[in-house]
Amino acid sequence: MVKTKTKPKKRRTFATDKHNSKTRADAVNKVNPFDLHV
């Protein structure tokens, strides 16, 4: 049962990681120019 739960969890983590990476890059990109300006 642990293996079955780990498989879907890992797949979801991959998709979430990709989404998080894009969101994080966007946030950093937006914060970077602001930080430089300030």
KEMIDO-23007 format. One record per residue (C-alpha): residue in three letters; x, y, z; residue number from 1. Coordinates in nm, 3 decimals. Last residue first. Layout:
# KEMIDO-23007
+--------+---------+---------+---------+-----+
: residu :       x :       y :       z : num :
+--------+---------+---------+---------+-----+
:    Ala :       X :       Y :       Z : NUM :
...
+--------+---------+---------+---------+-----+
This chain:
# KEMIDO-23007
+--------+---------+---------+---------+-----+
: residu :       x :       y :       z : num :
+--------+---------+---------+---------+-----+
:    Val :   1.530 :   5.009 :  -0.404 :  38 :
:    His :   1.569 :   4.976 :  -0.780 :  37 :
:    Leu :   1.777 :   4.661 :  -0.749 :  36 :
:    Asp :   1.527 :   4.506 :  -0.509 :  35 :
:    Phe :   1.241 :   4.590 :  -0.742 :  34 :
:    Pro :   1.427 :   4.447 :  -1.039 :  33 :
:    Asn :   1.487 :   4.121 :  -0.848 :  32 :
:    Val :   1.140 :   4.097 :  -0.694 :  31 :
:    Lys :   0.967 :   4.048 :  -1.029 :  30 :
:    Asn :   1.222 :   3.796 :  -1.147 :  29 :
:    Val :   1.219 :   3.624 :  -0.808 :  28 :
:    Ala :   0.840 :   3.595 :  -0.816 :  27 :
:    Asp :   0.841 :   3.469 :  -1.174 :  26 :
:    Ala :   1.121 :   3.221 :  -1.099 :  25 :
:    Arg :   0.925 :   3.098 :  -0.796 :  24 :
:    Thr :   0.608 :   3.056 :  -0.999 :  23 :
:    Lys :   0.795 :   2.865 :  -1.269 :  22 :
:    Ser :   0.972 :   2.641 :  -1.017 :  21 :
:    Asn :   0.649 :   2.589 :  -0.826 :  20 :
:    His :   0.473 :   2.469 :  -1.139 :  19 :
:    Lys :   0.756 :   2.228 :  -1.220 :  18 :
:    Asp :   0.768 :   2.111 :  -0.859 :  17 :
:    Thr :   0.390 :   2.067 :  -0.852 :  16 :
:    Ala :   0.402 :   1.847 :  -1.160 :  15 :
:    Phe :   0.687 :   1.641 :  -1.013 :  14 :
:    Thr :   0.523 :   1.626 :  -0.670 :  13 :
:    Arg :   0.204 :   1.490 :  -0.826 :  12 :
:    Arg :   0.398 :   1.207 :  -0.989 :  11 :
:    Lys :   0.580 :   1.134 :  -0.663 :  10 :
:    Lys :   0.252 :   1.125 :  -0.471 :   9 :
:    Pro :   0.090 :   0.897 :  -0.728 :   8 :
:    Lys :   0.375 :   0.645 :  -0.690 :   7 :
:    Thr :   0.424 :   0.678 :  -0.314 :   6 :
:    Lys :   0.064 :   0.579 :  -0.237 :   5 :
:    Thr :   0.087 :   0.260 :  -0.438 :   4 :
:    Lys :   0.422 :   0.177 :  -0.280 :   3 :
:    Val :   0.288 :   0.234 :   0.072 :   2 :
:    Met :   0.000 :   0.000 :   0.000 :   1 :
+--------+---------+---------+---------+-----+
